[in-house]
Amino acid sequence: MTMKIDLQQEGIEVKKSCCYFCHQNCGVLAYVKDGKVLAIEGDPEHPTNQGGLCCRGNSALKHLDHPARVNYPLKRVGPKGSGQWEQISWDQALDEIAQKLQQIKDEFGAEAVATAGGTQRTDDWARRRFMNLFGSPNCFHNAHLCWIPTFMVETAIYGWCPFEIDLAQSRCLVLWGCNPGASTLPFMRSISDMKKAGLKVIVIDPRYSETAAKADVWLPLRPGSDLALALAWLNVIIHEGLCDWDFLTNWCTRFGELADHVEQFTPDWAAPLTWLSPEQIRESAYIYATQKPGNIQWGVAIDQLGKPAGAAMHARALLRAVTGNLDNPGGDILPGPALDYYTDEEMEANDYLPEEQKAKQLGSDRFKLTTWPGYGRIAEITKNYWGKAPTAEWMCQAHPPTVFNAILTGEPYPVKALLVSATNPVNSYGASKKVLEALRKVDFLVTCEYWLTPTAMLSDYVLPIAGALERPTITNTYGCSDFLIASQRAIQPLYERRTDYEFWRGLGLKLGQAEMWPWETLEEANFYRISPFAPAYGVESYDEFVEYYRYHFPPREYYRYQERGFATPSGKVELYSSVLKELGYSPLPEYIPPVENEDSNPELAKEYPLVLTTGAAVMPFHHSEHFQIKDLRFLRHEPYADINPATAAELSIKDGDWIWIETKRGRMKQKANLTQAVHPKVIVTQRGWWFPERDMREPVLGGCLESNTNVLTSDAPEDCDPIGGSWANRGLLCRVYKVTDANEREE
C-alpha cells in the first residue's frame, strides 16, 4: 500500500524513479532520507501511469533489501550447482572473468563467447557494446520470442513498425494475442477510458481473459490458428470491397497479386481451422475495416507460433495496409527512430564488429531476417530513409536455440562461455530440459542478477546488480519510437551492488576497451545520450533533465509518407515484399498450419488430443520474476492451468487437483483451474514458475522444471519460424491426466 509521508520532515528528498518490473516502467516517487528510501508512490505527472502503481510496483521496497538478494560478488568454489560460494571483490571478479574470456578468445575465437539478455531490466546497449568490441556476434535475447520478429517483418513491408498507436483518435482497437488487463495495466486503463468515448474493442484470444471480458467482440480461436484468421480477414476486406482504395492505389505495390493470393482464404475455409464460424470471421473483419481509423495492437502470441509465425505477422501487417490504417490520426503510427538523441543502436558500436565475425553469428544461415543478413539489409534501407537504423540489440540477434545446441554439440563451432544478464534461461527459453543441460555443460557461466535463480546457481560467478531505485533509467520502447522517458537514481546501490553498465564497462576496461567507455557513471552515459536536445531544455546534467522535464516527446506527425514515401526499396508499402523475397522467403504470406494439429498429425492427435497454449501472463508475476516476494506470492502461491469443466469431468479431475500436462517433449505439472473461459479442447498454462523457497542446489534447483511450461515447447529447427527463428509455444498438442503417487514416481 502507498505510504503517506510528512513532506515537512527535515531532510526528505523526493526522487523521480521508476518501476522496473514490466515494460511500462511506470513513474515512481521515492521519498529518501539519509540514503534510505522511506516510501514510494506512483508519480502523478508521469505520462505512463499518471500516479497509479500495480501490486508489482508497490512491492519495490520488498525487493530493495530482501534477505535473498545477491549483495556481493560470488565465486563458485565447489561443484557446479553445489551452492558453495566465496565472497570476493568486484575487482577480483572482473579480473578473473576477463582473463577467462581472453583465454577462450585466444583458443577458440571471440565467437565462442555468447551472452543472453533479459526483458528491459538493463541498459542492454552496454552488453551489445562490450560484445561488439570483444568481437563476438553471439548476443541473444528473450525478445527473439517477443517483438523482434514482428518488428523486422513489418519494417520489411512498410519501413518501420507501428509499436505506437494513436488510441485517443481511434474508433477500433484489435488486441491480437495480448491481455493488458493482466500484463500492462496503464494501457488497460487507457482502453477503458476510450471505450467510454465509443472505441470498439476486438479481442483475439483462445481464453476469455480479463481483457476479453471488456471487449465488444471476442474471437476464441484455436491456439496457433492466427494465420488462418488473418488471411481470412484479408480475403473479406479485399473481396468484399472494404479496402482503402485511395491508399492502395497511391501507396502500395502489387495489390493485384495479393488479391489473387488471398482469394482462396475464405471465411468458410478458415472456420474449421480456427474453430470460429464464418459469420464471426466476416463480421469482425467488417468492424475492423469500417470502424476507421483503427489500430491493431501487438501481442506476443503471434511471435510464439513457431513455423507459421512469420507468415502470420506478414498477414497481420497487410491488414493495416489494405485498410489504410498506417501513419494516420487514430491509426498505427510509424514514428521511425529518434533523430534528436543517441539511440541504443548508436551506443552499441556495431561498426566495430568485423564483417567476418558477423558472418559467424549462430543461426544466421537459416533464420535470416532477425540476424545479420536481414538486419544489414533493413538497416541499409532505413538509414537511407530515416538517417538511422533500428536498434541492433533488439532486432539482430543470434538464434537462441542454435546457441544452446552449439554448447551441447560443438556444432557449427563450440560455444565455451555464456554471460547472462537479467534473464533466467531455464525458465524463459523453449525446450527447458535442453537449456538446463546446456547451462550445466557450458565451460564458463557468469550471471548478473538480483537473486540466486536456477541459472545463477549453475554459474561460476554471480554479480550483484542494482535495481530500479538504485539506478537511472531511460525508457524508449526498445528504440522503436522517438520519445524518451527518463528516471533518476533514488539512492546509491546498497551493499556492493552495481548497475549492469558498470559490469560491462568494467569488463571492457580490463580487456583493452578503455577509450570506448568514456563515461564513468550511467548518469554520464545517459546525459551523453540526450546531449543533442539537452541545450533546448537548458539543462546541464541528466538529473537536472529528470527533475524539471522527465520526458522528451516530439510532436506527432501524420501522413509523412505523402512527402517522402515509405522506407522500403520501392518507397511504397510492399504488399509483395521485395526484402523477404531477396532473403529467400515468400513475398506473400503463405498458409502454414500450426506446428502440431489434428489434420497434419492425426496419429499424434490420437495420443495427445488437447490443444495447448503456454505462457499465460498472470498478475502479479512478470516472466519468472517476483516469486520470492511473499506479499505477491500470497496472491498466486501455486501454478494453475486452465481446463474446461467438461474436459476435467471426463478425466476425473477436480478443481485444484495437481495435473500433468504432457507433450511429446515431456511433462510438467500445475493445478487444475476449472473454467468455462477455455474451449473443451484447450489447455492454457501459466509461465515462469519455479520455487525459490525450495533447495536451490543441484539437482533440485528450485524445482525449475517441475511446473515450467517451457518443458512442453519445441525449439526444433523444423518447428521454428523460418523467417525469424521464433520457436513454438502455442498451438501444440498435449494430454492431461491427474497426478498420483504412482505416476509421480515415474518422473
N, C-alpha and C positions, 0 to 999 in steps of 0.2 A: 504494500500500500504506500501511497505517496505520503511522505512525512512533511509536516509544516514546520518551517524553521523561522525563528525570530531573526529577521534580517537586520535588526538593530544591534545584535551581538557584535561586540568589537572583534575585528579581525577576520570576519567571514568574507570570503570571496565567492562570487558566482562564476563558474567556468562553463563555457559553451561547448560541451562534449557531445557524444552521440552514442547510440546503442549499436553494437557490432554483431547482433545476434540474428540478423537476416539481411537480405539485400536492401531493405528500405533505409537502413542507417538513420533511424529517427533521431531527432534532436533531443538532447538531454541537458538539463541544467544541473550542474553538480555544485553543491554547497560545501565549500572547502575551508577548513581552518587548521592552521599549523601542519599543513601537508597531509591532512586526513580528510577523506570525503565523509561528511556527516549525513548527507541525504541527497537524493536525486529526485527530479520530477521532469515530466515532459516539457520541452521548450515550446511555449505557445506561439513564438514567432518563427519556428522552423517550418519551411514550406511543405515538408512531407507529412508530419504527424500533427502539427498545429496544437501541440500540448498533450496529445494522447500517448500513452505507452501501454503495450500489451503486457501480459504476465512475464514474458521473456525480458523485456526492457526493464520492468520493475524489479527484476531479480539481480540487477547488475552488482549491487553491493554484496550479494551472496557469493558471487564469483570472485570478487576482488580479493578477499582474504580467506578463501575457503581452505580448510586444512588439507585437502587433497591436491591443491595447486602445486605445480612444479615451480620451485622458487630459486633453485641453484643449478648450475650446470652439473650434469651427472654423466659419469663414465662407467660403462659396464665392466665389472671385474670378475664376474662368474660366467657360466654358460649362458648362451642366448636365452632370454626369457626367464632366467632364474630370479630376477628381481634383486640381484646383488649389484649395488652401485657404490661408486666412490664420488663424493662431492669434490669438484675441482674448480679452479678459477676459469673465468671466460678466456683469459689469455692462453692458458694451457689448452683448453678445449679447441680454440681456434688454431693454435699452433699444430696440434696433433691431427685435427681434421684436414687442415691444409696440406700437411706432409703426406697424409694418406692419399688425398686426391691427386697430388702431383705424382706420387708413385704410380697410381693407376693410369694416369695420363701418359706417363713415360713408357709404361709397359704395354698398354692396350689402346691408347689413343683417348682423346678427350671425350669421344662419343660413348665410351664405356661408363661415363658418369651421367646419370639421369636424375631428374627431380620431379616430384609430384606436388602440385599445389591444390589448395582448397578453395572454398567459396567466399571470396571477398572478405577475408579476415586479415588481410595483409596488404602491404604495398608491393604487389606482385611484379611491378616493373623492375624492382630491385633484384628479384630472383632471376628474371629473364636477363637483366643486365649482366649479372655475375656469370651466368651460363654462356652468354654470347661471348664475353671477354675470355672466358675459360676455353671456349672452342667447342662446346657440345650443343648439338641441335635437339637434344632429347629432353626438353621441357614438356610436361603434360599436366593435365588439369581435369578436375571434375566437370568443368564446363564443356568437355567433349560430349557429354551426355545431356547438356543443359545449356543451350543457347548458341554455342559456336556453329554447329551445322546450320541452324536456321539463319544466322546472320550471313553466312557465306553463300548459301543458296539464294537468298533474297538479294544480296548485293550483286550476285552474278546476273540477276534478271533485271533489276532496276537501279543499281548503282549505290544503294545503301539499304540498311534495314530499318523499318519503322518501329523501332523499340519504343518510341514515344508516341502516344496517342493524344488527340485533341478531344478529350471526353466532354468538355464543357459545351461544345457546339455540336456534339454528335447526336444522332437520332436512334442509332442501333449499335449495340456492342455485342460482339460474339466472343465469348470466353471459351476458347478451344483447349480443353485439357488443362485448365488451371482452376484453382479453387481459392481465390483470395479471401474467402470467408474463414479459411483456416491458416493461410500462409502469409498474406500481406494485408493486414487489417486496415492500414491507412487507405489503400486502394479500394478495399471493400466499402469503406465509409464514403468515398467519393462516388462509387456506383450507387449506393443507397440514396445519396443526395440527388444524383442526376435522375434516378428513376422517378422521384417526385416531380421532376420537371418534364417527364414524358419519355425518357430514354427506354427503348425496348432492349431487353437483355435475352440473348440466346446462350444457353449453357450446353456444351457438348461434353458429356462425361458419362461413363458407364454407371457411375454411382450417383444417387440422389444426395449430393453433397450439401454442405452449408450454403454454398452459393447457388446451387440448382434450386434450392427451396425458395429463393428470392427471384427466380427468373420468370420471364414471360413464356419462354419455350425451353423445355428440357429435352434433349435428344440422348436417350440412353443407349448409345451404340455398342455393338460388340467390341470388347477391347481389341485394339490392333487394327480395326477396320476403318480408321480415319481417312486413309487414301481413297477408298471406295466412296465415302461420303463427299469428299472434296471434289472428286471427278464428277459425281452425280450433280452436285451444285453447279459446277461449270456447265454441264450439259443443260440444265434447266435455264440458267441465266443466259446462255448463248442462244439456245434453240427455241426459247420461248420469248425472245426479244427483250430481255431485261437489261441489256448492256448499256454502258455509256458510249453511244456510238461516236460522239464527237471526240472523246478521249482516245478511243480505239483507232479512229481514222487518222488523227494527227500525231499521236504519241506512242503508238505501239507497232511492232513489226509482225508480219506474217500471221495475221489473225485468221486467215482462211485455213491455214494448216492446223491451227489449234481447234477451230470449229469442226473441221473434218475429224480430227483425232478424238474429240470427246463425244462425237455423235453416238458412239456405241455405249457410252456410260450413262444409261438412262436411270431414272429412279427405280424402275422395275428391275433393272439389272442389279442395282446396289442394295435393294431391300433385303434379300436373303443373306447378303454378305454382312450387312450392318445390323440386322435384326430390327430395323426400323421399317415402317410402312412407306410405300411410295408417296403417300399423302404427306407424311411427316417430312420427308426429304424435300418434296416440292414446296410445301408451304413455308418451311424455314428458309429455303433459298429465296423465295419471293420476299419474305420480310427483310432479309439482308440486302437484297438488290434494290428494293423500293423505298425502304426507310433510310433515305440518304440525307446527310453524309453518315457513313458507318465506319466502324473500327473492327478489326479482328485482333484480339489481344493474344500475344504469345503465351503458351504454356509448355511445360516440359514434356507433356505426354507424347507429342508427335516426335520430338527429338529421340525418344526412347523406344521407338517401334522396332529398331533393328533394320532388317533388309528393306522394308518399304518406306523407311523414314525420309530419305532424301526426296523421293518422288512425292510423298505426302506434303513436305514443306514446299516443294515446287508448285503443286496444285493449289495449295492454300495461298501462296503468293500471287498466283494468277487470278484468284478471285478478287483481290484488291484491284488488279489492273483492269479486268473486264468491266468492273463497276465504277471505275474512275475514282476510287477512294484512296488516292495517293497524293500526299503533299497539298491537301486542300483543307480549308477550315472544317473542323469536325471529323476529318479523316485520319488516315495513318500518315504521320509526318516523316519526312526524310531529312533530318537535321544536318546530316553529314558530320564530319569530325570537327572538333573545336579548332577554330582558326586563330583564336586570340589568347591561348595559353598553351603550355607544353603538355602534350598528351602522353599517356603511357608509352605509345609507340615511339615517340621521340626520346623518351628516357631509357629505352631498352637497349640502345646501342646495337641495333640489328645489323648495321653496316659493318660491324667488326667481326661478324661470324663469316668465315670464308665460304665461298660457294661450294668448294669440295666437301666441306663439313655439312652444309645444308643438304647436300645430296645423300648424306648418310642417315638422315632423320628416319627413325623407325616408323614404318607404316606408310611412308610417302610414295612407295612404289605401287601401292594398291588403293589407298584411300586419299585421293589426290587433292580434293577440294580444300580440306582443312589442314593440309600440311604444306610444305614449302612450294610444291608445284602450283597448286591452286592459289595459295596466298600471294605468291610472287606475281602471278598474272593479274589478280584483282588489285593488288597494291599498285601495280603499274598503271592500271586504268584509273583508279581513284586518285592517285597522285596527280595525274594529268588533269583531272577534272576539279578536285577539291583543293589540291595542293598538299594533301596529307593522305596517308594510308590508314586502314583500320589498325587497331592495336594488335600487334602480333602475338602478344602474350595470350590474348583470348582467342584469336582467330587462326593461329598457326601453331599446331602442336604435334608432337609425336603421338602415335596411336597407343593409348594406354595398354590394351591387351597385348599388343605386339611387344611393348617394353617388358611386360611380365613374362611373356613367352621367351624373350631373349635372355632374361635372367635364368630361366629354368633350363633352356636348351643350348644356350650359346649361339643361337642362330637368329639373324644372319651374322651376328658377331656378339661377343659376350658383353653383358652389362654387369659391371662389378660393384658399382656404388649407386645408392639411391638416397637422395636428400629430400626429406618430406617436410612440408611446411603447411600447417593449418589444414590438414586432412588426416583421415583415418582410413587408409585404403581398403583394409579388410572389410569395412562396413559400407564403403561408398562406391566401390567398383564392382562390375559384374563378375560372375563366377568366383565367389568369395573363397572357395576352397583352394582354387588355383592361386589367387592373390596371396592368401596366407602362406601357401607353400613357397611362393617367390620371396616373401618377406623373411621367411625362415632361412632361405637359401642364399640370398644376396650377400656377397662378401662384406660389404660395408654399408651400414644403415645409420643415418643421422636424422633425428626428428626434432623440429621446433614446435613446441606445444605448450598448452596450458595445463594439461593433465597427462597422467600416465595411461594412455589409451593402449589397446592391444598392440597397435603398431609401435608405439613408443616402448613398450615392454620388450620388444624384439630388437631394439636399437642398440648400437654401440655407444652413441652419445645422445643425450636428450638435453635440449637447450630451453631455458625458461623464457617464455615470450610474454611481453606486456599486453594487457587487454585494452579495451576501448577507452576506459577512463585514464589509462596511463600512456596514451599516445595521441598525437594529432592525426586527423583522418581527412582525406579528400575523397568525396564520392562523386563519380561522374558516369554512372551506369555503364561500366565496362568500356568506357571510351566510345560508346555508340551514340552519344548525344553531345551537344555543345555546351551544356550547362555544367556548373560545378558547385558543390556544396562543401563547405569546409568546417571542420570542428577542431577544437584545441585540446591539448592535454590538460586534464583536470589536475592530476598530481604526477609527480615523478614516479617511475616504476618502483613498486615495493620490492624488498629483498634484493635479489640480483637479476631480476627480470630485465630484458631489453626488448626493443622492437625488432621485428624481423629485418627491417632495414639495417639495423646495426649488425645483425648476424651476417647478412650478405656482404655488407661493406667491410666488416671485419675480415671475412674470408678473402675478399678481394685485395685488401691491403697486404695480407700475408702472402698472396700469390702474385705480387708484382703489378697490381692494377691501380696503384695509388692515384695516378693522375686522372683516372676516370671516376674517382669518388671524391670530388672536392668538397662535399657538404658534410660537415661533422655531425650534424643533427638532422633529424627528419624535418624539423621546422625549417631549417635552412634549405633543404631539398624542396620542400613544399613552396617556400617563398620563391625559389628559382622557377618553379613550375608556373606560378601565377604572375611572375615578374612582367610579362608583356602587357597585362592590363592593370597591374598594380598602380602605376602613375595616375591612371584615370580616376582611381579611387582615393589617391592621396595618401596611401599607406606605405610604411617603410619596413614592415615586418609581417610575417604570416599571422601571428597572434593578433596584430592590430586589425588585419582584414577580417578575421573571425569576429573580433569584438564589435566592430562597427558595421559590418556588412553581411558576413556569414555565407552568402551565396552570390554567384555570378550567373545571370540568366539572360542571355542576349534576346532581343525581341524576336518573336516568331515571324518567320517569313513564309508565305504560301506561294504555290504555283511558280516556284523558281525555275522549273523546267521550261516554262514558256519563254524564258530569256536564254537559258543555257542548255536546254535538253537534259537528258539523264546521263549518269556516269557509267555508260556502257559503251562498247565499241561502236554501236550504231547511233548513239545519242538518244535512243528511244527505249521504252520498255520492251525487252526482248522476250515476247511470248514464246518464241522458238529460240532458245538460249545458245548463242554462239560460244559463250565461255564454257558452258557444260559440254558442248559438242567438241570443242577444242581439247578438253581434258579427257575425252573418250567416253563421255556419258550421253544418255539420250537427251536431246534438246527439248523434248516434250515429256511430261510426266506419264510414264507407262504404268499400267496397273501391275502391282506386285502383291500377292496375298500375304497375310500375316505369316511370320516365321513358322508358326505351327498352327494348323487349322483343320477343321473337320473334313474338308473336301480334299485337300492335298495330302493329308496324313491320316487316312481313315483307320489304319491299324493302330497308330499311336493314339488316336481319339478313343478307341475302344478301351485302351489301358488307362488313359488319362482323359476322362470325359468332360472335365470342367475347364473353363477358360479363366486364366489368371491375369490379373493386373497387379503389379507390385509397386510399392513405394509411395503409398498414400501419405501425404503430409498431414500431420496431426499436431495441433497445439498441445503442449507448449514446446515441443521439440523442434529442432531445425537440423535435418540430416541426423547425424549421430551425436549431436550436442545436447547438453543440459541434463544428462541422466544422473549426474552427481548432485544436483540441486534438489534438496528434499522437498521444498515448497512446490516445485514444478513436478517432481516425481509423484507427489501426492495426487496430482490431478490425473496422471496417466502412469500408474505404477507398474502395469504389466502390458505386454503387447497383445493386440487384438486383430483378428482377421474377420472381415465381413462375410457372412454367408446367409443366404436366403432361408427363412424358416422351413419352407417345404423341402429344400435340399437337406437341411440339417435333420429333419424328421426321418427322411429316407435312410440316413446314415446313422441314426440313433445318437445324434449329437444334440446336447442341450446347451443353452446359453451359459457361457462361462467355462465350458469344458476345454481342456487343452486338446488341440487337434494338430495332426501332422498335415502339412501342405507339401506335396511332393511333385516334382517334375522328373524327367528322365536324367537330370543332372544331380539330383539329391533332394533332401528334405529338410525342413525346419519346422518348428512348432510355435504357434501362437494360440491365444484363447479365442474361442468362437464368440463372435458378436452377431447374434441373430437379428436380422434387419430386412425389412422389405425394400431397403434402399438399393439393393442389388438384384439383378436378374437371377433366377434359379440356377443358371448355368455359370454364374460368375463368382469368383473369389477375389476379394480385394485385401491385400496385406499392408501392414504398416512398415515403414522403412526405418533403418538406422539402429535397430535395437541391439544393445549389449548391456552388461550388468556390472558396472564398476564396483558394486558392493561385494562381488564375489572375489575369489582368489585371482589375482591378476597375473600370476606366474604361469609358465607352461605346466601342463598342457591346457589348463582351463582358459587362461587369457580372458577372464571376464565373460565367459560364455559367448564369445564373439561370433560363433557360428550357430548357436542353438536356436535363436529366433531371428536370424539375419535373413531377410528376404532375398538378398543378392546371391545366396546359395542356389536359388532356383533359376537364376537368369542365365542367358547364354551370351558369351562373347566369342564364340567360334567364328573364324573369318567369314565362312559362308552365311552366317546369320547376321553379320554386321551390315549396316548401310554401305553399299559400295562407293557412294559419293563422299560421305563424311566420316564413316567408320564407327558411328554410334552403335551400341550393341542392344540386344533385345531384352527389354524389361517388361513389355506389355504384350498381351495377346498370346501368351504361351499356354500350352495345355498342361493340366495338373490333375491330381486326385487328392481327396481329403479323407482322412479317417481319424477316429478318436485315438488319443494317446492312452496306452495301457501299460501296466508294469511289464508285460511280456514284450510288446513291440518297442518299448523304450530301451530295453536291454540290448536290442539289436543294433542300436546306434553305435 
